[in-house]
């Protein structure tokens, strides 16, 4: 049951929900589900195989507006930070801005506006997914399917510290590079061995040449593992990598170039294999999204706040929704800093204005569709 925004935020933060902690995420889903049901929504939990369930909540009849959020965080239970009030309108906690705070803003905006909406003429559908931080592999189809049924999508991912909306996000594709060599004693047999670590380092060095700032292409090798001991030539090594781009047409070209690079033998005797993983598509500002952005900027300006639009290299689920050809707008959530760090901090003093902004925006978006 919804009480106050701050109490609800504290409850959400104090429930850990790391993307791979399935039962924790399930508990989070049940808590949020109850809050949607208290507003009159009909809810369903759509089970996944690896991650927790996707929560989908519906209310009303007629053309559908999609609302988006996620319940997972990058923090597993053993490292998550519980809610802590820092004073001076600030608070810390895992997911406080990314994006449990955004879900709270969504719910309290809905609480304010639902009695004023003609739900015989319009419907709302909220999708809160459990795997956004790992590329939304299991919720992708639910998001896209819901977007195809909707006339627009509003997402409550965090804003910046000073105020930012976004309708343009980079696409991101993960890739795992694995090398297999021949092990042996690093002192006595090294001439007969082939180091997987040496091969992997050579491949990564070449892969970093994919970076092209003029075309806004980036590559990152994020996590390396391999080898058995300092005095053993490494039999295997692998690296979790990603590449990003604003132009979706570049994705197949980049994938082919990665295949070409890794098909070359970096060190004699070392074999490389590739596995492409989860991917968020790229999306850029278009005419439909521009209309949503103009409404949001006008509202924040009327509040005396100077929000801006920013194209961001960060991936997000509006990119999936945008593949349905509808207008999308992100950044309606919490203001703050330190996303994906244990210092994640929210500007909770701005929550009332964020709730007001969303409560004004949603009816305007609906009215623009009905008129």
FINU-908054 format. One record per residue (C-alpha): residue in three letters; x, y negated, z negated. Coordinates in pm, 1 decimal. Example, Ala and Ser with C-alpha at 12.3 -4.5 7.8 and 13.67 -1.06 7.14 Angstrom:
ATOM, ALA, 1230.0, 450.0, -780.0
ATOM, SER, 1367.0, 106.0, -714.0
***
This chain:
ATOM, UNK, 0.0, 0.0, 0.0
ATOM, UNK, 133.5, -340.6, 96.9
ATOM, UNK, 198.0, -569.8, -198.6
ATOM, UNK, 443.5, -850.8, -118.8
ATOM, UNK, 705.9, -869.0, 156.4
ATOM, UNK, 992.1, -857.1, -92.5
ATOM, UNK, 851.4, -560.3, -283.4
ATOM, UNK, 791.6, -371.1, 38.4
ATOM, UNK, 1141.9, -455.0, 161.1
ATOM, UNK, 1295.1, -325.7, -161.1
ATOM, UNK, 1096.2, -2.2, -135.1
ATOM, UNK, 1212.3, 51.5, 222.6
ATOM, UNK, 1578.8, -18.5, 150.2
ATOM, UNK, 1584.1, 208.0, -155.0
ATOM, UNK, 1478.8, 501.8, 63.8
ATOM, UNK, 1793.6, 609.9, 254.5
ATOM, UNK, 1729.3, 696.7, 619.0
ATOM, UNK, 2051.8, 767.9, 804.1
ATOM, UNK, 1982.1, 878.9, 1160.1
ATOM, UNK, 2098.7, 1236.5, 1098.8
ATOM, UNK, 1949.3, 1274.3, 749.3
ATOM, UNK, 1627.1, 1427.1, 876.1
ATOM, UNK, 1442.3, 1468.1, 548.0
ATOM, UNK, 1531.9, 1118.7, 431.8
ATOM, UNK, 1398.2, 978.8, 757.4
ATOM, UNK, 1080.6, 1184.8, 714.6
ATOM, UNK, 1026.7, 1029.7, 372.4
ATOM, UNK, 1077.6, 686.3, 524.7
ATOM, UNK, 824.7, 766.6, 795.9
ATOM, UNK, 565.4, 869.0, 538.7
ATOM, UNK, 611.9, 545.5, 343.7
ATOM, UNK, 571.5, 328.4, 653.1
ATOM, UNK, 283.4, 544.5, 774.8
ATOM, UNK, 89.7, 477.2, 454.2
ATOM, UNK, 142.1, 102.9, 497.1
ATOM, UNK, 5.7, 108.8, 852.6
ATOM, UNK, -292.4, 315.4, 742.1
ATOM, UNK, -366.3, 62.3, 466.8
ATOM, UNK, -418.2, -190.8, 748.6
ATOM, UNK, -663.9, 35.1, 929.0
ATOM, UNK, -429.8, 193.3, 1183.1
ATOM, UNK, -466.1, 551.9, 1295.7
ATOM, UNK, -123.8, 715.2, 1276.6
ATOM, UNK, 57.7, 1020.9, 1405.1
ATOM, UNK, 401.8, 1167.2, 1343.6
ATOM, UNK, 564.0, 1311.0, 1655.3
ATOM, UNK, 818.7, 1572.1, 1556.4
ATOM, UNK, 1171.7, 1589.6, 1695.2
ATOM, UNK, 1418.6, 1876.5, 1697.0
ATOM, UNK, 1717.5, 1700.0, 1540.8
ATOM, UNK, 1594.3, 1371.7, 1397.7
ATOM, UNK, 1297.2, 1274.9, 1187.4
ATOM, UNK, 954.1, 1214.2, 1338.2
ATOM, UNK, 849.7, 920.1, 1553.3
ATOM, UNK, 570.3, 720.9, 1390.7
ATOM, UNK, 303.2, 590.0, 1627.6
ATOM, UNK, 21.8, 375.0, 1490.3
ATOM, UNK, -281.3, 250.5, 1685.8
ATOM, UNK, -573.0, 18.2, 1624.7
ATOM, UNK, -839.8, -142.1, 1846.7
ATOM, UNK, -974.3, -82.4, 2195.0
ATOM, UNK, -890.3, -222.0, 2537.0
ATOM, UNK, -560.4, -345.7, 2684.1
ATOM, UNK, -268.3, -253.7, 2461.1
ATOM, UNK, 14.5, -463.2, 2314.0
ATOM, UNK, 314.3, -257.8, 2203.7
ATOM, UNK, 507.1, -337.2, 1885.5
ATOM, UNK, 848.2, -177.3, 1833.0
ATOM, UNK, 1082.0, -96.3, 1547.7
ATOM, UNK, 1303.9, 176.2, 1408.1
ATOM, UNK, 1333.2, 331.6, 1064.1
ATOM, UNK, 1680.5, 486.1, 1087.9
ATOM, UNK, 2005.4, 320.3, 983.2
ATOM, UNK, 2371.6, 389.9, 1055.0
ATOM, UNK, 2427.8, 473.9, 687.2
ATOM, UNK, 2404.2, 838.0, 569.5
ATOM, UNK, 2289.0, 898.5, 214.4
ATOM, UNK, 2642.3, 922.1, 73.8
ATOM, UNK, 2735.5, 568.0, 180.8
ATOM, UNK, 2407.0, 375.9, 187.8
ATOM, UNK, 2374.8, 62.1, -23.3
ATOM, UNK, 2053.3, 12.7, -226.8
ATOM, UNK, 1867.4, -316.9, -236.5
ATOM, UNK, 2044.1, -594.7, -425.0
ATOM, UNK, 1918.1, -950.2, -471.3
ATOM, UNK, 2218.0, -1182.4, -434.2
ATOM, UNK, 2032.5, -1499.3, -527.6
ATOM, UNK, 2015.7, -1815.3, -317.2
ATOM, UNK, 1768.5, -1648.6, -80.9
ATOM, UNK, 2001.8, -1362.4, 13.2
ATOM, UNK, 1980.1, -986.5, -34.4
ATOM, UNK, 2197.5, -687.8, 56.4
ATOM, UNK, 2114.9, -330.0, 142.1
ATOM, UNK, 2147.2, -70.5, 415.3
ATOM, UNK, 1904.7, -158.3, 691.4
ATOM, UNK, 1791.8, -481.2, 529.2
ATOM, UNK, 1817.3, -655.5, 866.8
ATOM, UNK, 1872.4, -360.4, 1102.5
ATOM, UNK, 1588.3, -308.1, 1085.0
ATOM, UNK, 1375.9, -229.5, 785.4
ATOM, UNK, 1334.6, -600.9, 731.9
ATOM, UNK, 1189.8, -625.9, 1082.4
ATOM, UNK, 933.6, -355.2, 1009.7
ATOM, UNK, 828.8, -547.8, 698.4
ATOM, UNK, 787.8, -867.4, 901.8
ATOM, UNK, 578.4, -678.2, 1157.4
ATOM, UNK, 348.0, -532.3, 892.9
ATOM, UNK, 286.7, -857.3, 707.0
ATOM, UNK, 223.1, -1045.8, 1030.3
ATOM, UNK, -33.1, -777.8, 1117.5
ATOM, UNK, -188.2, -803.7, 773.6
ATOM, UNK, -244.7, -1174.6, 835.7
ATOM, UNK, -382.4, -1157.4, 1189.4
ATOM, UNK, -584.4, -835.1, 1208.3
ATOM, UNK, -898.0, -986.9, 1048.7
ATOM, UNK, -887.4, -1260.2, 1315.2
ATOM, UNK, -846.3, -1036.0, 1621.4
ATOM, UNK, -1133.2, -903.8, 1830.3
ATOM, UNK, -1029.1, -539.4, 1823.3
ATOM, UNK, -1312.2, -448.1, 2057.3
ATOM, UNK, -1123.4, -626.4, 2335.9
ATOM, UNK, -758.5, -547.4, 2262.1
ATOM, UNK, -553.0, -273.8, 2098.7
ATOM, UNK, -217.7, -264.1, 1926.1
ATOM, UNK, 24.1, 28.9, 1924.1
ATOM, UNK, 333.4, 29.9, 1703.0
ATOM, UNK, 614.1, 277.9, 1766.7
ATOM, UNK, 866.3, 314.7, 1484.5
ATOM, UNK, 1135.7, 557.9, 1591.1
ATOM, UNK, 1390.9, 757.5, 1387.1
ATOM, UNK, 1688.1, 770.9, 1624.2
ATOM, UNK, 1750.6, 424.0, 1769.2
ATOM, UNK, 2096.5, 399.8, 1618.6
ATOM, UNK, 2207.2, 708.7, 1812.5
ATOM, UNK, 2054.7, 614.7, 2148.3
ATOM, UNK, 1689.2, 719.9, 2094.5
ATOM, UNK, 1738.8, 1063.5, 2256.3
ATOM, UNK, 1420.5, 1217.0, 2112.4
ATOM, UNK, 1200.1, 908.0, 2102.7
ATOM, UNK, 1282.8, 785.6, 2453.9
ATOM, UNK, 982.3, 949.3, 2618.5
ATOM, UNK, 741.0, 828.5, 2347.4
ATOM, UNK, 867.2, 471.1, 2386.1
ATOM, UNK, 849.4, 473.6, 2764.3
ATOM, UNK, 511.9, 648.7, 2770.3
ATOM, UNK, 364.6, 396.1, 2527.8
ATOM, UNK, 513.1, 106.3, 2723.5
ATOM, UNK, 349.9, 233.6, 3042.6
ATOM, UNK, 13.7, 206.0, 2863.9
ATOM, UNK, 86.5, -150.3, 2745.4
ATOM, UNK, 84.5, -499.8, 2896.7
ATOM, UNK, 383.8, -625.3, 2691.2
ATOM, UNK, 620.7, -514.9, 2415.6
ATOM, UNK, 745.6, -711.7, 2115.6
ATOM, UNK, 1039.1, -573.1, 1918.0
ATOM, UNK, 1133.9, -661.1, 1561.2
ATOM, UNK, 1507.1, -597.3, 1580.8
ATOM, UNK, 1708.2, -855.1, 1382.7
ATOM, UNK, 1775.1, -1206.2, 1492.6
ATOM, UNK, 2112.2, -1370.9, 1428.1
ATOM, UNK, 2202.9, -1569.5, 1119.0
ATOM, UNK, 2072.0, -1889.4, 1279.7
ATOM, UNK, 1795.5, -1763.6, 1509.3
ATOM, UNK, 1809.8, -1572.3, 1836.4
ATOM, UNK, 1568.4, -1401.1, 2072.0
ATOM, UNK, 1674.5, -1167.7, 2347.1
ATOM, UNK, 1517.4, -1027.3, 2661.0
ATOM, UNK, 1845.7, -897.4, 2803.2
ATOM, UNK, 2052.2, -611.4, 2665.6
ATOM, UNK, 2340.6, -413.8, 2806.2
ATOM, UNK, 2296.4, -55.0, 2906.1
ATOM, UNK, 2515.4, 188.1, 2714.4
ATOM, UNK, 2609.3, 546.5, 2793.8
ATOM, UNK, 2804.9, 773.2, 2562.0
ATOM, UNK, 3067.3, 1014.8, 2687.0
ATOM, UNK, 3274.9, 1274.1, 2506.0
ATOM, UNK, 3621.3, 1343.0, 2646.4
ATOM, UNK, 3774.0, 1676.1, 2539.2
ATOM, UNK, 4123.7, 1807.3, 2612.9
ATOM, UNK, 4254.4, 2161.4, 2577.5
ATOM, UNK, 4626.4, 2236.9, 2564.8
ATOM, UNK, 4857.7, 2515.3, 2453.4
ATOM, UNK, 4966.2, 2518.4, 2086.9
ATOM, UNK, 5295.7, 2620.8, 1935.8
ATOM, UNK, 5567.2, 2518.2, 1691.8
ATOM, UNK, 5645.7, 2150.1, 1741.6
ATOM, UNK, 6017.7, 2205.4, 1688.1
ATOM, UNK, 6095.7, 2549.9, 1821.7
ATOM, UNK, 5845.8, 2597.1, 2104.5
ATOM, UNK, 5752.3, 2248.4, 2221.8
ATOM, UNK, 5900.5, 2304.7, 2567.0
ATOM, UNK, 5652.5, 2588.1, 2622.2
ATOM, UNK, 5351.0, 2397.2, 2487.6
ATOM, UNK, 5106.4, 2138.4, 2619.6
ATOM, UNK, 4972.9, 1881.0, 2376.4
ATOM, UNK, 4599.4, 1813.2, 2395.2
ATOM, UNK, 4651.3, 1494.5, 2196.1
ATOM, UNK, 4907.9, 1364.0, 2445.0
ATOM, UNK, 4666.8, 1444.7, 2728.5
ATOM, UNK, 4375.6, 1276.7, 2555.5
ATOM, UNK, 4576.8, 961.5, 2486.6
ATOM, UNK, 4674.0, 945.0, 2853.6
ATOM, UNK, 4310.2, 980.1, 2960.3
ATOM, UNK, 4189.4, 714.6, 2719.2
ATOM, UNK, 4454.8, 470.7, 2840.3
ATOM, UNK, 4329.7, 513.3, 3197.4
ATOM, UNK, 3965.0, 491.5, 3091.8
ATOM, UNK, 4022.4, 153.7, 2928.3
ATOM, UNK, 4101.3, 23.1, 3276.4
ATOM, UNK, 3725.0, 44.3, 3341.9
ATOM, UNK, 3685.7, -279.6, 3148.9
ATOM, UNK, 3590.7, -559.8, 3387.1
ATOM, UNK, 3501.6, -887.8, 3220.1
ATOM, UNK, 3392.2, -1050.2, 3547.2
ATOM, UNK, 3120.2, -784.4, 3584.3
ATOM, UNK, 3057.6, -759.6, 3207.1
ATOM, UNK, 3166.3, -395.1, 3191.6
ATOM, UNK, 3317.2, -266.9, 2866.9
ATOM, UNK, 3465.5, 65.2, 2758.6
ATOM, UNK, 3536.6, 180.6, 2405.0
ATOM, UNK, 3696.6, 489.6, 2256.4
ATOM, UNK, 3535.3, 497.0, 1914.0
ATOM, UNK, 3636.1, 817.0, 1735.4
ATOM, UNK, 3924.2, 1058.7, 1795.4
ATOM, UNK, 3979.4, 1400.6, 1641.5
ATOM, UNK, 4211.9, 1691.4, 1714.9
ATOM, UNK, 4517.9, 1889.9, 1625.9
ATOM, UNK, 4584.5, 2112.5, 1326.8
ATOM, UNK, 4908.7, 1993.1, 1164.1
ATOM, UNK, 5195.4, 1754.5, 1224.7
ATOM, UNK, 5431.9, 2040.5, 1310.4
ATOM, UNK, 5196.3, 2210.3, 1558.0
ATOM, UNK, 5150.4, 2101.4, 1918.6
ATOM, UNK, 4779.7, 2018.0, 1932.8
ATOM, UNK, 4562.5, 2285.9, 2096.3
ATOM, UNK, 4260.4, 2057.3, 2131.5
ATOM, UNK, 4151.7, 1697.3, 2092.2
ATOM, UNK, 3840.8, 1496.8, 2171.0
ATOM, UNK, 3713.7, 1142.8, 2166.8
ATOM, UNK, 3366.1, 990.7, 2140.7
ATOM, UNK, 3349.1, 701.0, 2387.2
ATOM, UNK, 3096.5, 467.8, 2548.2
ATOM, UNK, 3071.7, 225.1, 2836.8
ATOM, UNK, 2835.8, -72.6, 2874.3
ATOM, UNK, 2701.3, -284.6, 3160.0
ATOM, UNK, 2426.9, -538.4, 3234.8
ATOM, UNK, 2372.6, -413.7, 3590.1
ATOM, UNK, 2202.0, -72.1, 3577.7
ATOM, UNK, 2321.6, -5.6, 3933.6
ATOM, UNK, 2677.1, 16.0, 3797.3
ATOM, UNK, 2603.5, 317.9, 3578.8
ATOM, UNK, 2638.1, 591.3, 3845.8
ATOM, UNK, 2949.0, 423.0, 3984.7
ATOM, UNK, 3110.7, 415.8, 3641.7
ATOM, UNK, 3017.0, 776.6, 3571.9
ATOM, UNK, 3175.6, 885.0, 3899.3
ATOM, UNK, 3492.9, 689.3, 3824.0
ATOM, UNK, 3516.5, 852.1, 3480.8
ATOM, UNK, 3482.7, 1193.7, 3644.6
ATOM, UNK, 3760.4, 1106.9, 3889.2
ATOM, UNK, 3993.3, 990.2, 3614.0
ATOM, UNK, 3934.4, 1295.2, 3398.5
ATOM, UNK, 3967.9, 1535.1, 3691.6
ATOM, UNK, 4334.4, 1435.6, 3714.9
ATOM, UNK, 4571.6, 1637.9, 3499.1
ATOM, UNK, 4710.3, 1381.9, 3252.1
ATOM, UNK, 4976.4, 1616.0, 3116.1
ATOM, UNK, 5078.9, 1938.1, 3292.9
ATOM, UNK, 4888.8, 2226.8, 3139.5
ATOM, UNK, 4621.4, 2013.8, 2969.2
ATOM, UNK, 4262.0, 2048.5, 3089.4
ATOM, UNK, 3997.5, 1777.7, 3040.9
ATOM, UNK, 3620.9, 1822.5, 3020.5
ATOM, UNK, 3347.6, 1557.0, 3003.2
ATOM, UNK, 3007.5, 1546.3, 2841.6
ATOM, UNK, 2781.3, 1248.3, 2909.7
ATOM, UNK, 2538.1, 1185.3, 2624.4
ATOM, UNK, 2258.8, 951.9, 2519.3
ATOM, UNK, 2200.0, 639.0, 2722.6
ATOM, UNK, 2005.5, 316.1, 2685.0
ATOM, UNK, 1926.3, 148.7, 3018.4
ATOM, UNK, 2024.5, -209.7, 3088.6
ATOM, UNK, 1762.8, -484.4, 3107.2
ATOM, UNK, 1790.3, -850.4, 3204.9
ATOM, UNK, 1558.8, -1149.4, 3170.2
ATOM, UNK, 1270.6, -1144.9, 3419.9
ATOM, UNK, 961.2, -1354.3, 3484.8
ATOM, UNK, 730.3, -1154.6, 3258.0
ATOM, UNK, 977.0, -1160.1, 2969.6
ATOM, UNK, 1041.6, -1531.6, 3025.5
ATOM, UNK, 675.0, -1604.5, 2946.6
ATOM, UNK, 703.7, -1421.9, 2613.4
ATOM, UNK, 1029.1, -1600.7, 2537.4
ATOM, UNK, 879.7, -1942.9, 2612.6
ATOM, UNK, 594.7, -1877.3, 2367.9
ATOM, UNK, 832.2, -1767.9, 2092.4
ATOM, UNK, 1068.0, -2061.9, 2143.2
ATOM, UNK, 776.4, -2306.1, 2129.6
ATOM, UNK, 657.1, -2157.6, 1800.7
ATOM, UNK, 998.8, -2173.7, 1633.7
ATOM, UNK, 1047.0, -2528.2, 1761.1
ATOM, UNK, 715.9, -2625.2, 1601.7
ATOM, UNK, 852.1, -2479.4, 1277.3
ATOM, UNK, 1149.5, -2711.7, 1303.8
ATOM, UNK, 1389.3, -2431.0, 1392.6
ATOM, UNK, 1632.9, -2419.9, 1684.7
ATOM, UNK, 1619.0, -2064.3, 1816.4
ATOM, UNK, 1797.5, -1971.9, 2139.1
ATOM, UNK, 1788.2, -1691.3, 2393.0
ATOM, UNK, 2099.6, -1476.4, 2410.5
ATOM, UNK, 2199.3, -1195.8, 2642.6
ATOM, UNK, 2359.9, -936.4, 2417.4
ATOM, UNK, 2595.2, -647.6, 2467.9
ATOM, UNK, 2407.3, -454.5, 2202.6
ATOM, UNK, 2174.9, -182.7, 2327.8
ATOM, UNK, 1814.0, -160.0, 2213.8
ATOM, UNK, 1483.2, 9.4, 2274.7
ATOM, UNK, 1330.1, -285.8, 2463.3
ATOM, UNK, 1549.3, -164.2, 2747.5
ATOM, UNK, 1351.5, 159.7, 2750.7
ATOM, UNK, 1017.0, -21.2, 2728.1
ATOM, UNK, 1123.1, -259.1, 3002.7
ATOM, UNK, 1155.5, 30.5, 3246.3
ATOM, UNK, 773.8, 32.5, 3252.4
ATOM, UNK, 781.4, -304.3, 3432.3
ATOM, UNK, 629.7, -503.4, 3145.8
ATOM, UNK, 753.3, -815.3, 2972.0
ATOM, UNK, 965.4, -749.4, 2661.3
ATOM, UNK, 1092.3, -970.8, 2381.3
ATOM, UNK, 1330.0, -879.9, 2099.6
ATOM, UNK, 1466.4, -1052.5, 1792.0
ATOM, UNK, 1143.5, -1102.6, 1595.6
ATOM, UNK, 1288.4, -946.5, 1281.3
ATOM, UNK, 1507.0, -1052.3, 992.2
ATOM, UNK, 1776.5, -1318.0, 1001.3
ATOM, UNK, 2111.1, -1221.3, 854.9
ATOM, UNK, 2465.7, -1097.6, 901.7
ATOM, UNK, 2681.2, -787.7, 867.6
ATOM, UNK, 2483.5, -535.3, 1070.2
ATOM, UNK, 2631.1, -183.2, 1058.7
ATOM, UNK, 2850.4, -268.9, 759.4
ATOM, UNK, 2809.4, -214.4, 386.3
ATOM, UNK, 2796.8, -594.4, 360.5
ATOM, UNK, 2469.6, -613.3, 557.3
ATOM, UNK, 2297.5, -923.5, 420.0
ATOM, UNK, 1955.7, -1072.0, 491.2
ATOM, UNK, 1834.7, -1429.4, 466.5
ATOM, UNK, 1520.0, -1339.4, 276.1
ATOM, UNK, 1434.3, -1706.9, 233.4
ATOM, UNK, 1346.2, -1709.3, 605.2
ATOM, UNK, 1099.0, -1421.0, 578.5
ATOM, UNK, 788.7, -1640.8, 540.2
ATOM, UNK, 874.8, -1832.2, 857.7
ATOM, UNK, 950.5, -1510.5, 1047.5
ATOM, UNK, 617.2, -1361.8, 940.7
ATOM, UNK, 438.8, -1683.1, 1038.7
ATOM, UNK, 615.5, -1689.7, 1375.0
ATOM, UNK, 511.2, -1329.6, 1453.0
ATOM, UNK, 158.7, -1393.6, 1328.5
ATOM, UNK, 126.0, -1682.8, 1571.4
ATOM, UNK, 300.8, -1512.6, 1860.8
ATOM, UNK, 99.1, -1190.6, 1871.7
ATOM, UNK, -239.6, -1362.7, 1920.5
ATOM, UNK, -89.0, -1596.2, 2183.0
ATOM, UNK, 46.8, -1300.0, 2379.3
ATOM, UNK, -291.8, -1130.6, 2356.8
ATOM, UNK, -475.3, -1444.8, 2463.1
ATOM, UNK, -246.6, -1494.8, 2760.5
ATOM, UNK, -336.5, -1146.6, 2879.6
ATOM, UNK, -713.5, -1181.1, 2820.6
ATOM, UNK, -743.4, -1524.0, 2980.6
***
